[in-house]
Amino acid sequence: MTTYLVTGAAGFIGANYVHYLVDLEPDARIVAVDYLGFASNLPNLDPVADRVEFLRADVADFDQMVALYREIMPDYVVNFAAESHNDRAILDPTSFVHSNVSGAQALLECSRQVGVRSHLHVSTIEVYGELPPGQDSFNEASSLNAKTPYSAAKAAGDQLVRAYMQTYPDMNIRMTHCANNYGPYQLPEKLIPLMITNVLRGRKVPVYGDGLQMRDWLHVTDHCAAIHTVLHADLGPIPAEAATNPALLPIFDISARHEISNLEIVHVVLRHLDLDPAEWIEHVADRPNHDRRYLIDPSKLEQELGWRPEREFESGLAETVRWYVDNRAWWEDVLAAKGNLQVDWSTR
């Protein structure tokens, strides 16, 4: 029996990957780990609770994690565990370093000491920073230029992953960077679920600054399919040239090439809810150091591994809006447990 260890499994993307894995490999053993921090929500796993083994654990606790590895002997490890919200990282950077740096290294070391078939570290587009004028997109060869506490912590984790790739080439490590995700089970602190749940409670949609920040959007199910493709790909040895060319490392950028401004996406969501944007949009103080634009190029993933996104943005977004409308009890429970998830930067 194939055994998967999925960390950060009660978060948005991690839970969706567990759902995806249950459907794709019904005979696999799936061990889901999460320390149930702020961004986690155990009910995300309720639909598959009878098919997975859940353990509450902190991935940065090496002793606990290596004991788990030795008990279950995972074949594949997928690390989603991360604190992942820029607003909260500005208010409390320390917890982001704990999970995104120390946690990443602890899992790498567990995989090195115990041994696994493949270890995949899930990272983010934001490690590349802000696109300069005249540049179309980032790719796997781009420099890491993180500019917020969240993205800097993720970039530090990335550097450790790259170091392990080259120092321990037999470990079979892979890494992905993803565009902004959307879909079911996303915490209502992020743009799309925040605006939907606000409107459904009769509140206006907060738009940071002028709302013209450009983002690259990817449906979470397409992201899960890409991760599974990378995890199982036969990539071969890392070439010596990768020492000076990171594009040759087993790193893959994941994007559906759908770029849209924050303001435009708010308009689209309100249209799906049959509401007038003029009545529901409220421009608010922007957060500090807000990246203006970023976009990644998925050509390497498409050309080398044959992955393509399947979800069209308009229909995927409409489906997401319907999910939040139909699952009001889910997000009301989240808000009751976590409180107000909207940050007012005018008072900070």
C-alpha positions in Angstrom: 0.0 0.0 0.0 1.3 3.5 -0.9 1.5 5.8 2.0 1.2 9.6 1.7 2.1 12.1 4.4 0.3 15.4 3.8 1.2 18.3 6.1 -0.9 21.4 6.5 -3.7 19.1 5.6 -6.5 21.1 7.3 -5.7 24.3 5.4 -7.3 25.4 2.2 -5.0 23.9 -0.4 -3.9 21.0 1.8 -7.5 19.9 2.4 -8.3 20.1 -1.2 -5.3 18.0 -2.1 -6.4 15.3 0.5 -9.9 15.3 -1.2 -8.2 15.0 -4.6 -6.0 12.2 -3.4 -8.8 10.2 -1.8 -10.7 10.2 -5.2 -7.6 9.5 -7.3 -6.0 6.7 -5.1 -8.8 5.1 -3.1 -6.5 2.3 -1.9 -3.7 4.6 -0.6 -3.0 5.3 3.0 -3.2 9.0 3.7 -1.8 10.5 6.9 -2.9 14.1 7.3 -1.0 16.3 9.7 -1.8 19.8 10.9 -1.2 21.8 14.1 -4.5 23.5 13.7 -3.2 27.0 13.8 -5.1 30.1 12.7 -5.4 29.3 9.0 -6.4 25.6 9.7 -9.9 24.3 10.0 -10.4 20.6 10.8 -13.9 20.4 9.4 -12.3 20.9 5.9 -11.5 17.2 6.2 -15.0 16.1 7.3 -16.0 14.8 3.9 -13.0 12.4 3.9 -12.6 11.8 7.6 -13.3 8.0 7.2 -10.5 7.7 4.6 -7.6 9.5 6.3 -5.7 9.3 9.5 -5.4 12.7 11.1 -2.7 13.7 13.6 -2.4 17.1 15.3 1.3 18.0 15.2 3.7 20.9 14.6 5.9 20.2 11.6 8.7 22.3 13.2 8.8 19.8 16.1 11.6 17.6 14.7 11.4 14.9 17.3 7.6 14.5 16.9 7.8 14.4 13.1 10.7 12.0 12.9 8.9 9.6 15.2 5.8 9.9 13.0 8.0 9.2 9.9 9.4 6.0 11.5 6.0 4.8 12.5 4.2 5.2 9.2 7.2 5.1 6.8 5.7 7.4 4.1 6.4 6.8 0.5 5.5 10.4 -0.5 5.5 13.6 1.5 3.7 16.8 0.4 4.4 19.8 2.6 1.6 22.4 2.5 2.2 23.5 6.1 2.7 27.3 6.1 1.3 30.5 7.5 0.2 32.2 4.4 -1.5 35.6 4.8 0.4 38.8 4.2 -1.8 40.9 6.5 -1.3 38.6 9.5 2.4 38.4 8.7 2.8 42.1 9.0 1.1 42.0 12.4 3.0 38.9 13.7 6.0 37.8 11.6 7.4 35.4 14.2 4.9 32.6 13.7 5.5 32.7 9.9 9.2 32.1 10.4 8.4 29.2 12.7 6.2 27.3 10.2 7.6 28.4 6.9 11.3 28.1 7.7 11.8 25.9 10.7 9.0 23.6 9.6 10.3 23.3 6.1 13.7 22.3 7.3 12.5 19.8 9.9 10.5 18.0 7.3 13.4 17.9 4.8 15.6 16.5 7.5 13.0 13.8 8.4 12.8 12.8 4.8 16.6 12.7 4.6 17.1 10.6 7.7 14.2 8.2 7.2 14.0 8.1 3.4 11.0 8.6 1.1 10.4 8.1 -2.6 9.6 11.8 -3.2 9.4 15.0 -1.1 7.5 17.9 -2.5 7.6 21.4 -0.9 4.7 23.7 -1.9 5.8 27.3 -2.2 4.3 30.5 -3.6 4.6 33.0 -6.5 5.3 35.7 -3.9 8.9 34.6 -3.2 9.8 36.3 -6.5 8.5 39.7 -5.3 7.0 42.4 -7.5 7.3 42.3 -11.3 9.4 45.2 -12.6 7.9 47.3 -15.4 8.4 45.8 -18.8 8.8 42.2 -17.6 6.0 39.8 -18.5 6.4 37.1 -15.8 8.7 35.3 -13.5 9.9 31.8 -14.1 12.0 29.1 -12.3 15.2 31.0 -13.1 14.1 34.3 -11.6 15.8 35.6 -8.5 14.0 35.4 -5.1 13.2 38.9 -4.1 10.5 38.6 -1.4 9.4 42.0 0.1 6.9 41.1 2.9 7.4 39.0 6.1 5.2 36.2 4.7 7.0 35.9 1.3 10.4 36.4 2.9 9.7 33.4 5.3 8.6 31.3 2.3 11.7 32.4 0.4 13.9 31.3 3.3 12.2 27.9 3.2 12.8 27.8 -0.5 16.5 28.4 -0.1 16.7 25.5 2.4 14.8 23.3 -0.1 17.3 24.3 -2.9 20.2 23.6 -0.6 18.9 20.2 0.2 18.3 19.4 -3.4 21.9 20.1 -4.3 23.6 18.8 -1.1 21.6 15.6 -1.0 20.8 14.9 -4.6 19.6 11.3 -3.9 16.7 12.6 -1.8 14.4 13.2 -4.8 13.1 16.6 -3.6 10.7 18.7 -5.7 9.3 22.2 -5.2 6.4 24.2 -6.8 5.4 27.8 -6.8 1.7 28.5 -7.4 -0.3 31.5 -8.5 -3.2 32.8 -6.3 -5.6 30.0 -5.6 -9.4 30.1 -5.4 -12.0 27.5 -4.7 -13.9 25.8 -1.8 -12.7 25.8 1.8 -10.6 28.9 1.6 -10.5 30.9 4.8 -12.6 34.1 4.6 -9.5 36.4 5.1 -8.5 36.1 1.5 -10.0 38.3 -1.2 -12.6 36.0 -2.9 -14.1 34.3 0.2 -13.9 37.6 2.2 -15.9 39.5 -0.4 -18.5 36.7 -0.8 -19.1 36.2 2.9 -19.2 40.0 3.5 -21.9 40.5 0.9 -23.9 37.5 2.2 -23.9 39.2 5.6 -24.9 42.6 4.2 -21.5 44.1 4.4 -19.5 46.0 1.7 -16.5 44.5 -0.1 -13.2 46.2 1.1 -10.9 46.9 -1.8 -7.3 47.9 -0.9 -6.2 51.2 -2.4 -7.3 51.6 -6.0 -7.8 47.9 -6.4 -5.6 47.8 -9.5 -3.1 45.3 -8.1 -2.7 42.5 -10.7 -2.9 38.9 -9.7 -2.6 35.5 -11.4 -5.5 33.1 -10.5 -5.5 29.3 -10.5 -8.3 27.0 -9.4 -7.3 24.9 -6.4 -8.2 21.6 -8.2 -5.9 22.4 -11.1 -3.2 23.2 -8.5 -3.7 19.8 -6.8 -3.4 18.0 -10.2 -0.2 19.8 -10.9 1.3 18.9 -7.5 0.4 15.3 -8.0 2.0 15.4 -11.4 5.2 16.8 -10.1 5.3 14.5 -7.1 5.2 11.4 -9.3 7.3 12.6 -12.3 10.4 10.7 -13.3 12.8 13.7 -13.3 16.2 12.1 -13.4 19.3 13.4 -11.7 20.0 17.1 -11.1 22.6 18.3 -13.6 25.8 20.0 -12.4 24.8 23.1 -14.3 21.9 23.6 -11.8 24.5 25.0 -9.3 24.4 28.3 -11.3 21.0 27.9 -13.1 18.1 27.3 -10.8 15.8 26.6 -13.8 17.5 23.2 -14.0 16.5 22.3 -10.4 13.3 20.2 -9.9 11.3 23.4 -9.4 8.0 24.0 -11.3 5.9 27.1 -11.5 2.1 26.6 -11.7 -0.2 29.1 -13.3 -3.4 29.1 -15.5 -2.1 32.3 -17.1 -5.2 34.2 -16.0 -4.3 37.7 -14.8 -6.9 40.1 -13.5 -6.9 43.1 -11.2 -8.4 42.8 -7.7 -11.0 45.4 -8.6 -12.0 43.5 -11.7 -12.4 40.2 -9.8 -14.6 42.0 -7.2 -16.8 43.1 -10.1 -17.0 39.6 -11.5 -18.0 38.1 -8.1 -20.6 40.8 -7.5 -22.0 40.1 -10.9 -22.4 36.4 -10.1 -24.3 37.5 -7.0 -26.5 39.8 -9.1 -25.4 42.9 -7.2 -24.4 46.4 -8.3 -20.6 47.1 -7.7 -21.3 50.8 -7.2 -23.4 49.9 -4.1 -21.2 47.2 -2.6 -17.5 48.2 -3.1 -15.7 50.2 -0.5 -12.1 51.4 -1.2 -10.1 51.2 2.1 -6.6 51.9 3.2 -4.0 49.7 1.5 -1.8 47.4 3.5 1.9 48.3 3.8 4.3 47.2 1.0 1.6 45.7 -1.2 3.0 44.0 -4.3 1.6 45.7 -7.3 1.8 42.9 -9.8 3.2 39.4 -10.1 2.7 36.6 -12.7 4.5 33.3 -13.3 5.1 31.3 -16.5 4.1 27.6 -16.3 5.9 26.7 -19.6 8.4 24.3 -17.9 5.6 22.3 -16.2 3.6 22.2 -19.5 6.4 21.3 -21.7 8.3 18.8 -19.5 5.4 17.1 -17.6 2.4 17.8 -19.9 0.2 19.5 -17.2 -2.5 21.8 -18.4 -5.2 23.6 -16.3 -8.7 22.3 -16.9 -10.8 24.9 -15.1 -12.0 27.9 -17.1 -11.8 31.0 -14.8 -15.4 32.4 -15.2 -17.1 29.0 -14.6 -14.6 28.1 -11.8 -15.3 31.4 -10.1 -19.1 31.0 -10.5 -18.8 27.5 -9.0 -16.8 28.9 -6.1 -19.4 31.6 -5.4 -22.1 29.0 -5.4 -20.1 26.9 -2.9 -19.9 29.7 -0.4 -23.6 30.5 -0.9 -24.5 26.8 -0.4 -22.1 26.2 2.5 -23.0 29.1 4.8 -22.8 27.0 7.9 -19.2 26.2 7.1 -18.0 29.8 6.9 -20.3 31.0 9.7 -18.6 28.4 12.0 -15.2 29.6 10.8 -16.0 33.3 11.6 -17.5 32.4 15.0 -14.3 30.5 15.9 -11.8 33.0 14.5 -13.5 36.4 14.7 -13.3 39.2 12.3 -10.8 38.4 9.5 -10.8 41.8 7.9 -7.9 44.1 8.8 -8.4 47.8 8.9 -5.1 49.4 8.0 -6.4 52.9 8.5 -6.1 52.3 12.3 -2.7 50.6 12.2 
